[in-house]
């Protein structure tokens, strides 16, 4: 692959998205993409095989939710090939990211990324969401191409702080999934995402507990990850 093409696509895409990342961050993003492309041949990390689409569909798509990442410590469930967790961690080095996946091959890849890219703000956990036991709940949990919304809140709801929110990345707006959300959960807001170079629709759904379902805070305090 002509890495100057990747570099140009990334630089142009960031400008169109009004995102400002340093040259060092851009080099790290491209180094991550090279690792993903290399390991994908053996580990089937992503369905994107066309190298001309990788910057848009993997890096820029992941970075499109940056304006909504507010938590100091974010959990990325079903992290797979590290999307969106690794690009977000590169873009936000002052924040902490925990990447969770039940597939051992994928978590081996993620650990290799952490090692080779020097990502000291990233922790990788190999396991199922239902078995995860964090020290305290997370304020935000991201997911991309992981599962339907009802499964997401069922499997991961206990990992979320009472006032926390899911950042669920979807393609077409998932009307059926929204309708199937169980009682006590709601789509707080939805946002159409613009990803330069990517065809098709992209949406971010912010899912939270409905007010009546939140547990009273013990001692007036709320867990904050």
C-alpha positions in Angstrom: 0.0 0.0 0.0 1.2 3.5 -0.8 1.4 5.0 2.7 1.6 8.5 1.3 -1.9 7.9 0.0 -3.1 6.8 3.5 -1.4 9.8 5.0 -3.1 12.2 2.6 -6.5 10.6 3.1 -6.1 10.9 6.9 -4.9 14.5 6.8 -7.7 15.5 4.4 -10.3 13.6 6.3 -9.4 15.1 9.7 -9.5 18.6 8.1 -13.0 17.9 6.8 -14.1 16.7 10.2 -12.6 19.7 11.9 -10.4 17.5 14.0 -6.9 18.7 15.0 -4.4 15.9 15.7 -0.6 16.3 15.9 1.8 14.8 13.3 2.8 12.3 16.0 -0.8 11.2 16.5 -1.3 10.9 12.8 1.8 8.7 12.5 0.5 6.5 15.3 -2.9 6.1 13.7 -1.2 5.1 10.4 1.0 2.7 12.3 -2.1 1.1 13.9 -3.7 0.8 10.5 -0.6 -1.0 9.1 -0.8 -3.4 12.1 -4.5 -4.0 11.5 -3.9 -4.6 7.8 -1.1 -7.0 8.5 -2.8 -9.0 11.2 -6.1 -9.1 9.4 -4.9 -11.5 6.8 -4.5 -14.2 9.5 -6.8 -13.1 12.2 -9.9 -11.9 10.3 -10.1 -8.7 12.5 -12.2 -6.7 10.1 -14.3 -7.2 7.0 -12.7 -4.2 5.2 -10.1 -5.6 2.8 -9.8 -2.8 0.3 -6.8 -0.8 1.5 -8.1 2.3 -0.3 -11.1 2.3 2.1 -9.3 1.6 5.4 -8.5 5.2 6.4 -12.2 6.2 6.0 -14.0 3.1 7.3 -11.6 2.4 10.2 -9.8 5.5 11.3 -12.1 8.3 10.4 -15.2 6.3 11.3 -13.8 5.6 14.8 -12.8 9.3 15.3 -16.3 10.5 14.2 -17.6 10.1 17.8 -14.8 12.1 19.4 -17.0 15.1 20.2 -19.2 12.9 22.4 -16.4 11.2 24.4 -16.4 12.9 27.8 -15.5 10.3 30.3 -12.1 10.1 31.9 -12.2 6.3 31.5 -14.2 4.7 28.7 -14.9 1.0 28.2 -15.1 -0.3 24.6 -17.0 -3.5 24.4 -16.6 -6.0 21.6 -13.4 -4.2 20.8 -12.5 -6.6 18.0 -9.7 -5.1 15.9 -9.6 -2.0 18.2 -12.3 0.1 16.6 -13.1 2.7 17.8 -11.0 2.2 21.0 -7.4 2.4 19.6 -8.0 5.5 17.4 -9.8 7.2 20.3 -7.0 6.4 22.7 -4.4 7.8 20.3 -6.5 11.0 19.8 -7.1 11.4 23.6 -3.9 10.4 25.4 -5.0 12.0 28.6 -8.0 9.6 28.9 -8.0 6.0 29.8 -9.5 3.2 27.7 -10.4 -0.4 28.5 -10.9 -2.7 25.5 -12.9 -5.8 26.2 -13.3 -8.7 23.8 -14.0 -12.5 24.3 -12.0 -13.5 21.2 -8.4 -14.5 22.2 -6.9 -13.8 18.8 -8.3 -10.3 18.8 -7.1 -9.5 22.3 -3.7 -10.8 21.3 -3.7 -8.3 18.5 -4.9 -5.5 20.8 -2.1 -6.2 23.3 0.4 -6.2 20.4 -0.9 -2.7 19.4 -0.6 -1.4 22.9 3.0 -2.7 23.0 4.2 -1.5 19.6 2.4 1.8 19.7 3.3 2.6 23.3 -0.3 3.1 24.4 0.1 3.4 28.1 -3.5 4.7 28.5 -5.0 1.4 27.1 -5.9 -1.8 29.0 -7.0 -4.9 27.2 -9.3 -7.5 28.8 -9.9 -10.9 27.3 -13.3 -12.1 28.5 -17.1 -11.7 28.2 -18.9 -8.6 29.2 -21.1 -10.7 31.6 -17.9 -11.8 33.5 -16.2 -8.4 33.6 -15.8 -7.1 37.2 -14.5 -3.5 37.1 -13.5 -1.8 40.3 -16.2 0.8 39.6 -18.8 1.3 36.8 -17.9 3.3 33.7 -19.4 6.7 32.8 -19.3 5.8 29.1 -19.3 2.5 27.2 -18.7 2.5 23.4 -19.7 -0.3 20.9 -19.3 -0.6 17.2 -20.8 -3.4 15.2 -21.0 -5.4 18.4 -24.7 -6.4 19.0 -28.2 -5.1 19.1 -29.2 -2.4 21.6 -31.3 -4.8 23.8 -28.4 -7.2 24.1 -26.0 -4.3 24.8 -27.9 -3.0 27.8 -28.6 -6.5 29.0 -25.0 -7.7 28.9 -23.3 -4.5 29.8 -25.9 -2.5 31.8 -24.3 -3.4 35.2 -21.0 -2.1 33.9 -22.4 1.4 33.4 -22.7 4.0 36.1 -26.2 5.0 37.1 -25.9 8.3 35.2 -23.7 6.8 32.5 -24.4 6.3 28.8 -23.7 3.9 25.9 -22.1 5.3 22.8 -23.6 2.9 20.2 -22.3 3.2 16.7 -24.7 2.1 14.0 -25.1 2.3 10.2 -28.7 2.9 9.2 -30.8 4.3 12.1 -31.9 1.0 13.9 -35.7 1.7 14.4 -36.3 -2.0 15.3 -33.5 -2.0 17.9 -34.7 1.2 19.5 -38.3 -0.2 19.7 -36.9 -3.4 21.3 -35.1 -1.6 24.1 -36.3 -3.0 27.5 -38.1 -0.9 30.0 -35.8 1.4 31.9 -33.7 2.4 28.9 -34.0 5.1 26.4 -32.2 6.7 23.4 -31.2 10.0 25.0 -30.1 11.4 21.6 -29.0 10.3 18.2 -26.5 11.9 15.8 -26.0 11.4 12.1 -22.2 11.1 11.6 -20.4 12.4 8.5 -17.3 10.3 7.6 -15.3 11.5 4.6 -14.9 8.9 2.0 -17.5 6.5 3.5 -20.6 5.4 1.7 -23.9 4.8 3.5 -25.3 6.3 6.6 -23.6 6.4 10.0 -25.4 7.1 13.3 -24.3 7.5 17.0 -27.0 6.5 19.5 -26.6 7.7 23.0 -28.5 5.2 25.2 -29.0 5.8 29.0 -31.3 4.7 31.8 -34.6 6.5 31.9 -34.8 8.7 35.0 -37.2 6.5 36.8 -34.9 3.5 36.5 -31.9 5.1 38.2 -31.0 3.8 41.6 -30.7 6.4 44.4 -27.1 7.3 44.9 -25.8 5.8 48.1 -24.6 8.5 50.6 -25.2 11.1 47.9 -22.4 9.9 45.7 -22.4 8.5 42.2 -19.7 6.2 40.9 -17.6 7.9 38.2 -15.1 6.0 36.1 
